[in-house]
Amino acid sequence: MVTTDLYPDFAKQLDSLALSPGHQIVVALGGGADSQSVLDLTLRYREEHPEYTYLAIHLDHYFHPDSPKWAEFLRAYCQKSEISAVVEPLAVPSGARLSKEEQGRNARYQRMAELTEDNAVILLGQHRNDQTETFLLQLKRGAGPKGLAAMARESAFVGNRRLFRPLLSITKAEIYAYAHAHGVEWIEDDTNTDTTIERNFLRCEIIPILTARWPQFLDTVARSAQLCAEQTALLDELLQEHLQAQLESDGRLHLQGWWQLSEMRQRALLRAWLQHLSAPIPSFAVLNELTTQIQRSTGGKKVRVQWANIEVYRQQKWLVLKRER
């Protein structure tokens, strides 16, 4: 049975954050039924909790020809709802080797951090269907447990800010049911049916077949993602002591005892080091190349591996990470 009132669970989740008076709650608006439902739920929560400050943000990166109209719709919607809002255009880097979607997401998050207070809890509209799509995309890319963990309900952001996904256990069908039942207005983006986009292909073609065959498929994928998240957290915890023992204050990684470690532990330690430095994690092939070069460097061979905007090289007894500007 599809529920039409998501508010009791939404309020319980926000209450569990134990926010202090004056804490900032921010709704990230895209215009779809997901984020518009989060906005509606937040407005209901505001009635019970006026002690917090509330803000809605929509950043328009002009990926769709109608996006200026959508921005004006959201501006008017927020004004009618009497919630402070920032609706502004957003420049997104472009180029032949750049993913438009990834660059757009990175630009949005960067600007979101600039527009919010340091204690902000930023509410995102991602839901259980999104979780399944992310899991399958990561599986297709050959990701390990960290990638398959997909999205966490709560994750650290810039400074003391937090990203929070209150609808992560809710299906798209439940969101639509809530939106219809509570008079929520939203925008349907026609590009969501463009199956040349990988996520849309999964959403429109693959996941409906899987859920028709196995109705509990979304739940079981969410459970697998949770197990992967727990295994990743445990591995990170176990590696921290080793990492701290070999980490220099300037971020270099000391290679003392490196050649006595198994290749599996070497790769795990490298991932932990890169994560500590907030560097993008390379593919398994690139990571394997890095461990291979380090292994051979005892014979005087150089270590130098590049990916994204990152270069890692050996400097005497240390590994050094360099970012290209």
N, C-alpha and C positions, 0 to 999 in steps of 0.2 A: 504493500500500500504506500502510495506517495504522499508524504506529509505536505501540508500547505503552510505550516507556520514554523519557520526556522528560528524564530526569535529566542525561545527558551534556551536552546543549545548555544546560540550566539552569545547571549548575555552571560551564560555560565562560563564560557571560554574567556570572555573579556574580564569577568570578575576574577578569574583565576590568575590574571596577570598582576593583581594586587597593585594597581596604579595609585599614585599619590595625587591629591588635589592639584590641579594645574597641569597635570600630565597632558601631553598633546597626542590626540588620536587623529590619524590622517587616513583618508580614503583615497587610494589610487584609482582614478577613474579612466576607463577605456571607452565606456559608452554602451557596452554590451549588457545582456541580462545579468551576468555574473557580478560585475562591479556595481551596477545600478542597484542590485539587490543588497549588496554589502552597504551601499550608501543608505538605502531605506532602513535596513536593520540598525545602522549607526544612528540615524535620526531618532529611531525609537529608543535606542539606548541613551541618547542624550536627554530625553525627557526624564529618565530616571536618574541620570548622573550628570547634572549641570556643572558639577565641580571640575570637570575636565575641559580642556580646550579642543575644538574640533576644526578640521580643515579638509577640504577636498582639492585634489590636484589632477589636472588633465594636461598632458603634454602632447602637442600635435606635431608629428614629424612628417606630415604630408605624404604618407605612403599611399593614400587613396585620394582620388580627385574630389570626393565629397567631404574630406576631413574638415575643411573650414566650417561647413554647415554643421557637422557633428560637434565641433568645438563650441559654436554658438548655441546649439541645443543644450549642451551641458552647462554652459555659463548661465543660461536662463533658468535651467532646472535647479541649479544650486541657489540662484537668487530667489526663486520661488520657495525653495525649501529653507531659506534663511540660514544657510551655512556658508562660512567664509570659503572662498575658492580661488585657486590660481589656475587660470586657463591660458596657456601661452604656447607659441610655436617653439619647435626644438630642431636645431640643426643636427643632422646625422652624417658622419663621414661616409663617403661612398668611394667605390673603386672596384676594379675587376676581381681582386683577390679578397674582398671583404663581403661577409654575409650581411645583407641588409637587415635581417631580423635581429641578428646578434648585435650589430652596431646600434640599432634602435634601442634594444633592451639596455645595453651598457650606457647609452646616453641618457635614457630615462632615469635609470638608477642614480647616475651621477648628479643629475639635476634635482632629483627627489631629495638627495642628501643636502644639497645646497638650500633648498626651500623649507626644510623642516628643522625643528628644534632638536637639540642633541638627545633629548629623552624620548623622541617621537616613537610611537608604535604605528607602523604603516600597514594598513589593512589591504590585502590583495584578494582578488576575486577567484583565484585558482581553485579548482574543485576536483572531485574524484576522477572524472573523465580526463582532465588535464594530467593528473598524476599517472594514469595508465598510458596516455600518449607519450609522456616524458620517459617512462620506464621502457616502453617499446623502442623509442628512438635511441635511447642509450644502449639497449640490447643490440639493436641493429649496428651501432657503431663499435660494438665489442667492448663496452665499458665493464669495469670491475664493480665490486660491491659499492664503492662510493658513488659511481654514476648511477647504478641501479637503485640506490636509495632515493633517487628522484628528488622530490621536494619535501622539506620538513615543514611541519605546522608552524614552527617558530624558528627563526634563524637570526643570528647577529648581522647587523648592517654596519654602517659607518658610525664611528664613535660609540655612543651608547644607544643608538637607534636600533630598533628591531623590526624585522619583517614578520607579519603574522597573517596566516591563511585560515580564516575561520570557517571556510566552506570546504576544506580539504576532504572531509568525510561525506560530503553531500554530492549527489549526482547532478548532472545537467538537467535531467528531467525534473528533479525536486526543485531546482532553482527556477525553472520555467513555471512550475506549479505555484511556487511562492509569488513570483512576479505577477502572474495573472490574477491570483487571489487578492493581492494587495495593491493593485493598480499601479505597479511600477512601470514606468516608461523607459524604453531602451532602443538602441540602434542595432539593426541586423547588418553586419558587414558582409556584402556579397562575395568578398574574396575568401571567406571561410569555406566556400564550396569549391575553391580552386584546388583540385587534387594534384596539380603539378608541384604544390608545396607539400613536403613530406608529412608534416603534422596533419594537414588536412586530408591527405590520402589515408592515413591511419584512422582519423576521425570519421570520415565519410564512407570508406570502403572496407577497412579491415576490422575495426572494433565492433561495428554492428553485426558482422558475421560471427565473431567470437562470442559476443554476448547472447546472440540468438542460440548458439550451440551450448554455451555454458552461462546461464543467467547470472551466476555469482562471480563472473570473471573479474569485474572491477574490484570486488572485495578481495579476491585472492591475490591480485596484483598489488593492491595496497598493502596486504599482509607481507608479501615478499619484499616490497620496498622498505617496510618497517624493519624486517629482519636484517636486510642489507645495511640499513642505517645503524642498527645496534651493533652489528659486526664491525662496521667501520669505526664507530665510536670506541669500541673496545680496543681495536688495533691501534687507534690514535693514542689512547690512554697508555697502552703498553709500550709504545714507541717513544713517548715523551721523555722518559728518563734517559734512554740511549741518546736521543737527539740532543738533549740539553748538555750531556757529557761531552759532545763533540762540536757543539755550536759556539762559535766565537761571538763576541759582543757586536762585531761589525757585520754579522750575518754569514761569514764564511763557514764552511763545514770542514772540520779537521778529519783527515783520512787515516788517522791512527787506528790500527787494528782492522782496517777495511777488508784486507785480503783474506782475513780469517772468517769473514761472514759468508753465509750462503748467498747465492745470487738472488733468491727470493727475499731475503732480509735486506740485501743491498737496495733492491728496488723499493721496498717498503720504506726504508729510511730516506731514500731520495724523495719519495712522494711527501713524506712528513716534512722534510726540509723545505721543499718547494711550497707546500701549503703554509708553513710558518712564515715564509717570505711573501705570501699572497701572490704567488706566480701561477700562471695557468699550468695545469697538469698536462704533460705531453701524452701522446698516444703510447700504447705499449711498445710499438716498434721503436719510437724515438727513445723511450726510457731504456729499452734493452740495448740500444746502440750506445747510450751514455754509460751504462754499467760495463759494457764490453770494452769501451775505450779506457775507462778507469782501470779495468783489470789488466789491460795490456800496457798501461802507462809505466809500470815498473821497469820496463825495458827502455825507457827514455822517450816513448812515443807521446805526442801531445794529446790532450783531451780538449775537444772543442765541439760542442753540439748546439744547434740552434733550432728554435721553433717559435712560432708567433713572433713576439717582439723580445724574446728571451735568448740569451747566450750563456751557456755554462762552460767554464774552462778550469783547468787545473793550474794552480799557482803554488809551486813547491809542494807542501804537505796539505794544501787546502783546496777545496772546490769553491769557486767564486761564481756568483750569479750577476749578470749584467743585463740591464734593460736598455733596449734601443729607444731613442726618443722619436 
